Amino acid sequence: MKINKRYLEAAVFIAVYLFILYLWTLPFQGNQMPYGEFDAISHWGLADFIEQTDRTFIYLPPFLDNLYGGDNQFKPHTLWYHPPFHTDLAIISAFAPGRVVPIFLTNAIFATAIIISIFFVIRNLYGFLPAVLSSLLLGFSLRDIMPYLWGQWPERFGYAFIPLALYCFYAYYTTYTKENNKPIYLYLAGILLAVQLMIHPLSFFHSLVGIFVLGIALLLKTRKLPLNWKHIGITAALFLILFAVFPYQSGNVIKSFTQDSKREHEYPSLSRLFNWAPDPKDFTGSVPESYFSFRQMHGLWTLPFLLIGILFLAIRRENRDIFLLAWLISLYLILHRDFIGKFFFLHRSLSATAHIFVPITVIGALSIPSLIKLPGNYGRFLKYGAAILAVALAFVYNFPQAQSTLEAAYASPLARLNPAQLEASEWLKGNLNENQNVSIIGPPWQIMQKADWMASFSHRTSFFFEGFLTWKTFNENREETVKYHLLNDYIVFDYSDIALLPDKGLAEELMDTLRKRNSLAIALLPDKSYNGMAELWLEFEKQNMGNHALLYNNKNIRVYKHEG
Amino acid sequence: MKAEMKEYMGMGIILIAAMAFFYFILGLAGMVSVLGIFLLFIAPMHLILDNFELSRDEKMIFSFFIGVGVFPSLAYWIGMLISFKAAIIISFVILIIAGFLIRRHLNKDMGKEHA
């Protein structure tokens, strides 16, 4: 039986993609509790709120407004991003059972969509082998995996549109003649750019710069300019129609882009022109230093192949080579936008490096045989040999790091909500009005994401209280605290993590985290232990909550109504 | 027609394989989520893009990337007026009808050209 080559190629790519998805879904395969930093909490909560309440909204619900009310600078108290990304997650959440897996899986598919778009573009330009190798290597890219785990969800997806927008522009440009042309590609470029803007504006600007550089490069190479005002007009109209669908969010993009911020006046030194990555010191505390290292993110073994690839493309300069080089140059420009005073989210653009480095690295490896004159079939053997070598090196150096990062992500029970916190959140959601405030006294601030996850799960506003107890400010500021924070609040005392502490390993792990962060709480605790904090909360509860109604008491979590 | 049938069969096989895979690693929720992504984001846009001169893989890829922007935009605004779940169904129906209308319109135009 003869198997169609096209089907075979499709089957190989699907096997590779499913393998990558298997890896990227490791964090929620065994433990289906939600996880992630503050960004992840807001993205999940927003999508879940739409699905659970069965409605969409213009003005933010109180639990989100509490944290993000000022993020839309054009129209405060409305969504800061365009709604489609979160609505997508909500749609799948409404379609499939459960509150966690549908949203996290849809996000994993969105975050790995760059693998699909890279495969598609490289296959159409360079053939199957470079495309499938690029997809595989990209699946192990730590610079993609890390922000995915932290919670920069829409941005991850936004990057997948860059190669597609460039491809459509390229297809239109290179096939254009006055008599025969394919305007559909230009229209698709306009639509894709508009959708990309709705997913994440940062990647949209990257596409614009890419199209500009590619246009100039193709103009220099082909010496033709496909200026057709009808095509350009229709494309602009399609873009503007979609741009106008969400005026508040589009207004926010314009306002944010044109604003003057403090950091934007700190111009870098000229030496930075010779570095791809921004200075890690500028991002201490928010992004680990390893994120800025080529060696740790891509693996040093890729560097020679990357350089060979760039050299090979620069010497050959076919239209498709110009495509990749223009994309590379546009990434360089984007990563040096601080020279024109645009510092905002600079480090985030660094997470797009693998998307262009990897295909050029693969092309570099596969081009080696063509650089050497070999008799007969030897060139072909060498090409497949180079492909096998690249896969082997990726599995030896990149895969183990990618797998361990994904497998170990948020594995500690202290990093995710426990069943007691989940039940309490469900109770709050079912028994309190949307605009009633909840104050959570419990998890130490080092794991205060839990309080935000509880807010997200319950869709109720949550203020987090721990500091005023451990720092002994309550007694000094009692009246103020009651007046501004506790009066008419629902107070949650959460001892559920303390229940985990008979496990000494976990207690030590938490205390280690506190020590590493030079926590002030450690110095002030009576017996310098986590249980010491619990004693403070218990004492506070006994002294202050006796006269207030106890509404919920289950699995070491108690909820009171604090009445004036 | 035969090529079209083959294409749909190919898509069906891919979908079934992906659903089985996600059922295995994430259970029913994983399987149904993948079905939802295909059915709501890809299928309606594919019906629309199928009317234009694009290669098979182009139609498939662009359907997904445009579908994730157009479908939720419709559902979001309709969801302001009625239940969100009902808005999802109505958005799906609108896009399916749009696909058929575009096909009919283009067929008419082609008929005029041939006449």
Interface residues (C-beta under 8 A of the other chain):
Chain A: Y7 A10 I14 L18 Y22 T25 F28 Q29 I50 E51 T53 D54 R55 T56 F57 I58 P83 P84 F85 T87 D88 A90 I91 I92 A94 F95 A96 P97 G98 V101 P102 L105 T106 I109 F110 A113 I116 S117 F120 R123 N124 F157 A160 F161 L164 K182 I184 L188 I191 L192 A194 V195 M198 I199 L242 V245 F246
Chain B: G10 I14 A17 A18 F21 F22 I25 L26 G27 L28 A29 G30 V32 S33 V34 L35 G36 I37 L39 L40 F41 F52 E53 L54 D57 E58 I61 F62 F64 F65 I66 V68 G69 V70 F71 P72 S73 A75 Y76 W77 G79 M80 S83 F84 K85 A87 I88
